[in-house]
Amino acid sequence: MELEAALQASFPEPGGADRLRALYRADVGVDALGVGARLDGDEIRFAYPCVILVGRKPG
């Protein structure tokens, strides 16, 4: 996922987007956040696991 796209959809508090950019940029190559932050050109990209479970109750 591209960080800027995620920020545009998340409505961070004033100044929060800049703090998040700095946090993710500092995590590139470290992965302390566990999201595999990486640079793709000038863009910061990351990934996070997502599991969707679906069940059906008999009856």
PDB file of N, CA, C and O in Angstrom, chain B, residues numbered from 101:
ATOM      1  N   MET B 101       0.847  -1.159   0.000  1.00  0.00           N
ATOM      2  CA  MET B 101       0.000   0.000   0.000  1.00  0.00           C
ATOM      3  C   MET B 101       0.900   1.232   0.000  1.00  0.00           C
ATOM      4  O   MET B 101       1.942   1.251   0.656  1.00  0.00           O
ATOM      5  N   GLU B 102       0.498   2.238  -0.726  1.00  0.00           N
ATOM      6  CA  GLU B 102       1.269   3.475  -0.795  1.00  0.00           C
ATOM      7  C   GLU B 102       0.858   4.368   0.378  1.00  0.00           C
ATOM      8  O   GLU B 102      -0.331   4.605   0.593  1.00  0.00           O
ATOM      9  N   LEU B 103       1.829   4.857   1.125  1.00  0.00           N
ATOM     10  CA  LEU B 103       1.556   5.612   2.349  1.00  0.00           C
ATOM     11  C   LEU B 103       0.696   6.843   2.089  1.00  0.00           C
ATOM     12  O   LEU B 103      -0.234   7.110   2.851  1.00  0.00           O
ATOM     13  N   GLU B 104       0.982   7.594   1.038  1.00  0.00           N
ATOM     14  CA  GLU B 104       0.213   8.813   0.775  1.00  0.00           C
ATOM     15  C   GLU B 104      -1.261   8.504   0.522  1.00  0.00           C
ATOM     16  O   GLU B 104      -2.135   9.252   0.962  1.00  0.00           O
ATOM     17  N   ALA B 105      -1.540   7.419  -0.177  1.00  0.00           N
ATOM     18  CA  ALA B 105      -2.930   7.020  -0.414  1.00  0.00           C
ATOM     19  C   ALA B 105      -3.614   6.661   0.901  1.00  0.00           C
ATOM     20  O   ALA B 105      -4.773   7.015   1.121  1.00  0.00           O
ATOM     21  N   ALA B 106      -2.900   5.964   1.767  1.00  0.00           N
ATOM     22  CA  ALA B 106      -3.466   5.604   3.070  1.00  0.00           C
ATOM     23  C   ALA B 106      -3.727   6.850   3.909  1.00  0.00           C
ATOM     24  O   ALA B 106      -4.747   6.933   4.594  1.00  0.00           O
ATOM     25  N   LEU B 107      -2.814   7.816   3.862  1.00  0.00           N
ATOM     26  CA  LEU B 107      -2.993   9.043   4.640  1.00  0.00           C
ATOM     27  C   LEU B 107      -4.183   9.851   4.135  1.00  0.00           C
ATOM     28  O   LEU B 107      -4.925  10.425   4.932  1.00  0.00           O
ATOM     29  N   GLN B 108      -4.367   9.901   2.822  1.00  0.00           N
ATOM     30  CA  GLN B 108      -5.491  10.651   2.258  1.00  0.00           C
ATOM     31  C   GLN B 108      -6.829  10.055   2.668  1.00  0.00           C
ATOM     32  O   GLN B 108      -7.825  10.771   2.774  1.00  0.00           O
ATOM     33  N   ALA B 109      -6.855   8.764   2.896  1.00  0.00           N
ATOM     34  CA  ALA B 109      -8.097   8.090   3.265  1.00  0.00           C
ATOM     35  C   ALA B 109      -8.319   8.022   4.771  1.00  0.00           C
ATOM     36  O   ALA B 109      -9.384   7.589   5.213  1.00  0.00           O
ATOM     37  N   SER B 110      -7.331   8.444   5.575  1.00  0.00           N
ATOM     38  CA  SER B 110      -7.428   8.210   7.015  1.00  0.00           C
ATOM     39  C   SER B 110      -7.716   9.442   7.857  1.00  0.00           C
ATOM     40  O   SER B 110      -7.975   9.304   9.053  1.00  0.00           O
ATOM     41  N   PHE B 111      -7.682  10.636   7.289  1.00  0.00           N
ATOM     42  CA  PHE B 111      -7.988  11.867   8.015  1.00  0.00           C
ATOM     43  C   PHE B 111      -7.169  12.031   9.292  1.00  0.00           C
ATOM     44  O   PHE B 111      -7.745  12.156  10.372  1.00  0.00           O
ATOM     45  N   PRO B 112      -5.828  12.033   9.194  1.00  0.00           N
ATOM     46  CA  PRO B 112      -5.019  12.211  10.413  1.00  0.00           C
ATOM     47  C   PRO B 112      -5.218  13.602  11.006  1.00  0.00           C
ATOM     48  O   PRO B 112      -5.601  14.539  10.305  1.00  0.00           O
ATOM     49  N   GLU B 113      -4.955  13.725  12.297  1.00  0.00           N
ATOM     50  CA  GLU B 113      -5.066  15.026  12.964  1.00  0.00           C
ATOM     51  C   GLU B 113      -4.046  15.991  12.363  1.00  0.00           C
ATOM     52  O   GLU B 113      -3.078  15.543  11.748  1.00  0.00           O
ATOM     53  N   PRO B 114      -4.236  17.307  12.525  1.00  0.00           N
ATOM     54  CA  PRO B 114      -3.277  18.271  11.981  1.00  0.00           C
ATOM     55  C   PRO B 114      -1.850  17.960  12.447  1.00  0.00           C
ATOM     56  O   PRO B 114      -1.594  17.812  13.642  1.00  0.00           O
ATOM     57  N   GLY B 115      -0.932  17.865  11.488  1.00  0.00           N
ATOM     58  CA  GLY B 115       0.456  17.535  11.792  1.00  0.00           C
ATOM     59  C   GLY B 115       0.713  16.045  11.893  1.00  0.00           C
ATOM     60  O   GLY B 115       1.865  15.611  11.877  1.00  0.00           O
ATOM     61  N   GLY B 116      -0.339  15.264  11.998  1.00  0.00           N
ATOM     62  CA  GLY B 116      -0.193  13.822  12.156  1.00  0.00           C
ATOM     63  C   GLY B 116       0.379  13.144  10.924  1.00  0.00           C
ATOM     64  O   GLY B 116       1.155  12.196  11.042  1.00  0.00           O
ATOM     65  N   ALA B 117       0.006  13.619   9.740  1.00  0.00           N
ATOM     66  CA  ALA B 117       0.512  13.008   8.511  1.00  0.00           C
ATOM     67  C   ALA B 117       2.026  13.150   8.425  1.00  0.00           C
ATOM     68  O   ALA B 117       2.715  12.212   8.023  1.00  0.00           O
ATOM     69  N   ASP B 118       2.548  14.310   8.796  1.00  0.00           N
ATOM     70  CA  ASP B 118       4.004  14.507   8.764  1.00  0.00           C
ATOM     71  C   ASP B 118       4.704  13.594   9.765  1.00  0.00           C
ATOM     72  O   ASP B 118       5.770  13.054   9.471  1.00  0.00           O
ATOM     73  N   ARG B 119       4.116  13.421  10.933  1.00  0.00           N
ATOM     74  CA  ARG B 119       4.709  12.523  11.931  1.00  0.00           C
ATOM     75  C   ARG B 119       4.686  11.075  11.440  1.00  0.00           C
ATOM     76  O   ARG B 119       5.649  10.333  11.634  1.00  0.00           O
ATOM     77  N   LEU B 120       3.591  10.681  10.811  1.00  0.00           N
ATOM     78  CA  LEU B 120       3.505   9.317  10.280  1.00  0.00           C
ATOM     79  C   LEU B 120       4.503   9.097   9.147  1.00  0.00           C
ATOM     80  O   LEU B 120       5.139   8.045   9.078  1.00  0.00           O
ATOM     81  N   ARG B 121       4.646  10.084   8.259  1.00  0.00           N
ATOM     82  CA  ARG B 121       5.641   9.963   7.183  1.00  0.00           C
ATOM     83  C   ARG B 121       7.032   9.753   7.766  1.00  0.00           C
ATOM     84  O   ARG B 121       7.778   8.886   7.311  1.00  0.00           O
ATOM     85  N   ALA B 122       7.377  10.550   8.774  1.00  0.00           N
ATOM     86  CA  ALA B 122       8.704  10.436   9.403  1.00  0.00           C
ATOM     87  C   ALA B 122       8.866   9.076  10.074  1.00  0.00           C
ATOM     88  O   ALA B 122       9.933   8.470   9.989  1.00  0.00           O
ATOM     89  N   LEU B 123       7.832   8.597  10.731  1.00  0.00           N
ATOM     90  CA  LEU B 123       7.874   7.305  11.407  1.00  0.00           C
ATOM     91  C   LEU B 123       8.102   6.168  10.406  1.00  0.00           C
ATOM     92  O   LEU B 123       8.943   5.296  10.628  1.00  0.00           O
ATOM     93  N   TYR B 124       7.349   6.184   9.308  1.00  0.00           N
ATOM     94  CA  TYR B 124       7.496   5.139   8.295  1.00  0.00           C
ATOM     95  C   TYR B 124       8.837   5.249   7.581  1.00  0.00           C
ATOM     96  O   TYR B 124       9.466   4.226   7.310  1.00  0.00           O
ATOM     97  N   ARG B 125       9.290   6.457   7.271  1.00  0.00           N
ATOM     98  CA  ARG B 125      10.582   6.623   6.600  1.00  0.00           C
ATOM     99  C   ARG B 125      11.709   6.096   7.492  1.00  0.00           C
ATOM    100  O   ARG B 125      12.639   5.458   7.000  1.00  0.00           O
ATOM    101  N   ALA B 126      11.631   6.357   8.790  1.00  0.00           N
ATOM    102  CA  ALA B 126      12.654   5.868   9.720  1.00  0.00           C
ATOM    103  C   ALA B 126      12.623   4.347   9.833  1.00  0.00           C
ATOM    104  O   ALA B 126      13.627   3.732  10.196  1.00  0.00           O
ATOM    105  N   ASP B 127      11.487   3.740   9.527  1.00  0.00           N
ATOM    106  CA  ASP B 127      11.341   2.290   9.656  1.00  0.00           C
ATOM    107  C   ASP B 127      11.793   1.525   8.411  1.00  0.00           C
ATOM    108  O   ASP B 127      11.878   0.297   8.442  1.00  0.00           O
ATOM    109  N   VAL B 128      12.086   2.235   7.315  1.00  0.00           N
ATOM    110  CA  VAL B 128      12.555   1.572   6.094  1.00  0.00           C
ATOM    111  C   VAL B 128      13.844   0.813   6.405  1.00  0.00           C
ATOM    112  O   VAL B 128      14.813   1.396   6.892  1.00  0.00           O
ATOM    113  N   GLY B 129      13.849  -0.482   6.121  1.00  0.00           N
ATOM    114  CA  GLY B 129      15.017  -1.318   6.363  1.00  0.00           C
ATOM    115  C   GLY B 129      15.164  -1.802   7.791  1.00  0.00           C
ATOM    116  O   GLY B 129      16.056  -2.597   8.087  1.00  0.00           O
ATOM    117  N   VAL B 130      14.299  -1.334   8.684  1.00  0.00           N
ATOM    118  CA  VAL B 130      14.355  -1.729  10.094  1.00  0.00           C
ATOM    119  C   VAL B 130      13.216  -2.701  10.413  1.00  0.00           C
ATOM    120  O   VAL B 130      13.429  -3.735  11.046  1.00  0.00           O
ATOM    121  N   ASP B 131      12.029  -2.362   9.975  1.00  0.00           N
ATOM    122  CA  ASP B 131      10.797  -3.128  10.171  1.00  0.00           C
ATOM    123  C   ASP B 131      10.399  -3.284  11.632  1.00  0.00           C
ATOM    124  O   ASP B 131       9.855  -4.319  12.018  1.00  0.00           O
ATOM    125  N   ALA B 132      10.661  -2.273  12.440  1.00  0.00           N
ATOM    126  CA  ALA B 132      10.207  -2.297  13.832  1.00  0.00           C
ATOM    127  C   ALA B 132       8.683  -2.204  13.915  1.00  0.00           C
ATOM    128  O   ALA B 132       8.083  -2.692  14.873  1.00  0.00           O
ATOM    129  N   LEU B 133       8.056  -1.580  12.913  1.00  0.00           N
ATOM    130  CA  LEU B 133       6.597  -1.466  12.902  1.00  0.00           C
ATOM    131  C   LEU B 133       5.924  -2.753  12.423  1.00  0.00           C
ATOM    132  O   LEU B 133       4.724  -2.946  12.620  1.00  0.00           O
ATOM    133  N   GLY B 134       6.712  -3.632  11.792  1.00  0.00           N
ATOM    134  CA  GLY B 134       6.168  -4.895  11.309  1.00  0.00           C
ATOM    135  C   GLY B 134       5.339  -4.776  10.047  1.00  0.00           C
ATOM    136  O   GLY B 134       4.530  -5.656   9.754  1.00  0.00           O
ATOM    137  N   VAL B 135       5.528  -3.690   9.288  1.00  0.00           N
ATOM    138  CA  VAL B 135       4.753  -3.495   8.066  1.00  0.00           C
ATOM    139  C   VAL B 135       5.621  -3.536   6.812  1.00  0.00           C
ATOM    140  O   VAL B 135       5.129  -3.275   5.715  1.00  0.00           O
ATOM    141  N   GLY B 136       6.903  -3.859   6.959  1.00  0.00           N
ATOM    142  CA  GLY B 136       7.784  -3.965   5.800  1.00  0.00           C
ATOM    143  C   GLY B 136       7.903  -2.674   5.019  1.00  0.00           C
ATOM    144  O   GLY B 136       7.917  -2.701   3.789  1.00  0.00           O
ATOM    145  N   ALA B 137       7.989  -1.541   5.703  1.00  0.00           N
ATOM    146  CA  ALA B 137       8.094  -0.246   5.016  1.00  0.00           C
ATOM    147  C   ALA B 137       9.301  -0.254   4.087  1.00  0.00           C
ATOM    148  O   ALA B 137      10.391  -0.689   4.459  1.00  0.00           O
ATOM    149  N   ARG B 138       9.083   0.237   2.867  1.00  0.00           N
ATOM    150  CA  ARG B 138      10.159   0.266   1.876  1.00  0.00           C
ATOM    151  C   ARG B 138       9.963   1.468   0.966  1.00  0.00           C
ATOM    152  O   ARG B 138       8.860   2.003   0.850  1.00  0.00           O
ATOM    153  N   LEU B 139      11.038   1.881   0.328  1.00  0.00           N
ATOM    154  CA  LEU B 139      10.970   2.972  -0.636  1.00  0.00           C
ATOM    155  C   LEU B 139      10.813   2.392  -2.031  1.00  0.00           C
ATOM    156  O   LEU B 139      11.510   1.448  -2.402  1.00  0.00           O
ATOM    157  N   ASP B 140       9.906   2.954  -2.793  1.00  0.00           N
ATOM    158  CA  ASP B 140       9.714   2.616  -4.201  1.00  0.00           C
ATOM    159  C   ASP B 140       9.841   3.937  -4.946  1.00  0.00           C
ATOM    160  O   ASP B 140       8.855   4.648  -5.138  1.00  0.00           O
ATOM    161  N   GLY B 141      11.066   4.261  -5.367  1.00  0.00           N
ATOM    162  CA  GLY B 141      11.328   5.599  -5.895  1.00  0.00           C
ATOM    163  C   GLY B 141      11.263   6.575  -4.740  1.00  0.00           C
ATOM    164  O   GLY B 141      11.998   6.433  -3.762  1.00  0.00           O
ATOM    165  N   ASP B 142      10.396   7.558  -4.843  1.00  0.00           N
ATOM    166  CA  ASP B 142      10.208   8.532  -3.760  1.00  0.00           C
ATOM    167  C   ASP B 142       9.039   8.171  -2.850  1.00  0.00           C
ATOM    168  O   ASP B 142       8.790   8.857  -1.859  1.00  0.00           O
ATOM    169  N   GLU B 143       8.327   7.106  -3.179  1.00  0.00           N
ATOM    170  CA  GLU B 143       7.141   6.733  -2.412  1.00  0.00           C
ATOM    171  C   GLU B 143       7.491   5.735  -1.317  1.00  0.00           C
ATOM    172  O   GLU B 143       8.327   4.851  -1.501  1.00  0.00           O
ATOM    173  N   ILE B 144       6.838   5.895  -0.182  1.00  0.00           N
ATOM    174  CA  ILE B 144       6.955   4.919   0.897  1.00  0.00           C
ATOM    175  C   ILE B 144       5.796   3.940   0.732  1.00  0.00           C
ATOM    176  O   ILE B 144       4.637   4.343   0.635  1.00  0.00           O
ATOM    177  N   ARG B 145       6.118   2.674   0.701  1.00  0.00           N
ATOM    178  CA  ARG B 145       5.103   1.624   0.591  1.00  0.00           C
ATOM    179  C   ARG B 145       5.214   0.708   1.801  1.00  0.00           C
ATOM    180  O   ARG B 145       6.281   0.577   2.400  1.00  0.00           O
ATOM    181  N   PHE B 146       4.111   0.084   2.147  1.00  0.00           N
ATOM    182  CA  PHE B 146       4.094  -0.832   3.278  1.00  0.00           C
ATOM    183  C   PHE B 146       3.016  -1.870   3.050  1.00  0.00           C
ATOM    184  O   PHE B 146       2.182  -1.731   2.155  1.00  0.00           O
ATOM    185  N   ALA B 147       3.036  -2.896   3.855  1.00  0.00           N
ATOM    186  CA  ALA B 147       2.027  -3.948   3.781  1.00  0.00           C
ATOM    187  C   ALA B 147       1.691  -4.374   5.198  1.00  0.00           C
ATOM    188  O   ALA B 147       2.519  -4.266   6.102  1.00  0.00           O
ATOM    189  N   TYR B 148       0.504  -4.844   5.381  1.00  0.00           N
ATOM    190  CA  TYR B 148       0.138  -5.398   6.677  1.00  0.00           C
ATOM    191  C   TYR B 148      -0.773  -6.590   6.441  1.00  0.00           C
ATOM    192  O   TYR B 148      -1.568  -6.602   5.501  1.00  0.00           O
ATOM    193  N   PRO B 149      -0.650  -7.591   7.300  1.00  0.00           N
ATOM    194  CA  PRO B 149      -1.470  -8.789   7.112  1.00  0.00           C
ATOM    195  C   PRO B 149      -2.940  -8.494   7.387  1.00  0.00           C
ATOM    196  O   PRO B 149      -3.288  -7.724   8.283  1.00  0.00           O
ATOM    197  N   CYS B 150      -3.766  -9.116   6.606  1.00  0.00           N
ATOM    198  CA  CYS B 150      -5.207  -8.948   6.773  1.00  0.00           C
ATOM    199  C   CYS B 150      -5.854 -10.317   6.560  1.00  0.00           C
ATOM    200  O   CYS B 150      -5.613 -10.974   5.548  1.00  0.00           O
ATOM    201  N   VAL B 151      -6.648 -10.724   7.489  1.00  0.00           N
ATOM    202  CA  VAL B 151      -7.333 -12.007   7.385  1.00  0.00           C
ATOM    203  C   VAL B 151      -8.826 -11.754   7.512  1.00  0.00           C
ATOM    204  O   VAL B 151      -9.273 -11.037   8.407  1.00  0.00           O
ATOM    205  N   ILE B 152      -9.579 -12.344   6.619  1.00  0.00           N
ATOM    206  CA  ILE B 152     -11.035 -12.254   6.684  1.00  0.00           C
ATOM    207  C   ILE B 152     -11.560 -13.672   6.866  1.00  0.00           C
ATOM    208  O   ILE B 152     -11.338 -14.541   6.022  1.00  0.00           O
ATOM    209  N   LEU B 153     -12.239 -13.890   7.947  1.00  0.00           N
ATOM    210  CA  LEU B 153     -12.810 -15.206   8.235  1.00  0.00           C
ATOM    211  C   LEU B 153     -14.317 -15.145   8.042  1.00  0.00           C
ATOM    212  O   LEU B 153     -14.977 -14.196   8.464  1.00  0.00           O
ATOM    213  N   VAL B 154     -14.836 -16.156   7.408  1.00  0.00           N
ATOM    214  CA  VAL B 154     -16.272 -16.235   7.178  1.00  0.00           C
ATOM    215  C   VAL B 154     -16.738 -17.593   7.679  1.00  0.00           C
ATOM    216  O   VAL B 154     -16.106 -18.617   7.421  1.00  0.00           O
ATOM    217  N   GLY B 155     -17.828 -17.586   8.383  1.00  0.00           N
ATOM    218  CA  GLY B 155     -18.381 -18.840   8.870  1.00  0.00           C
ATOM    219  C   GLY B 155     -19.887 -18.864   8.693  1.00  0.00           C
ATOM    220  O   GLY B 155     -20.527 -17.836   8.470  1.00  0.00           O
ATOM    221  N   ARG B 156     -20.423 -20.043   8.797  1.00  0.00           N
ATOM    222  CA  ARG B 156     -21.867 -20.191   8.690  1.00  0.00           C
ATOM    223  C   ARG B 156     -22.317 -21.117   9.808  1.00  0.00           C
ATOM    224  O   ARG B 156     -21.776 -22.208   9.990  1.00  0.00           O
ATOM    225  N   LYS B 157     -23.292 -20.671  10.536  1.00  0.00           N
ATOM    226  CA  LYS B 157     -23.847 -21.474  11.618  1.00  0.00           C
ATOM    227  C   LYS B 157     -24.898 -22.420  11.032  1.00  0.00           C
ATOM    228  O   LYS B 157     -25.836 -21.976  10.370  1.00  0.00           O
ATOM    229  N   PRO B 158     -24.742 -23.710  11.275  1.00  0.00           N
ATOM    230  CA  PRO B 158     -25.716 -24.664  10.734  1.00  0.00           C
ATOM    231  C   PRO B 158     -27.115 -24.395  11.290  1.00  0.00           C
ATOM    232  O   PRO B 158     -27.290 -23.992  12.440  1.00  0.00           O
ATOM    233  N   GLY B 159     -28.087 -24.632  10.437  1.00  0.00           N
ATOM    234  CA  GLY B 159     -29.465 -24.549  10.886  1.00  0.00           C
ATOM    235  C   GLY B 159     -30.091 -23.339  10.494  1.00  0.00           C
ATOM    236  O   GLY B 159     -31.263 -23.122  10.802  1.00  0.00           O
TER     237      GLY B 159
END
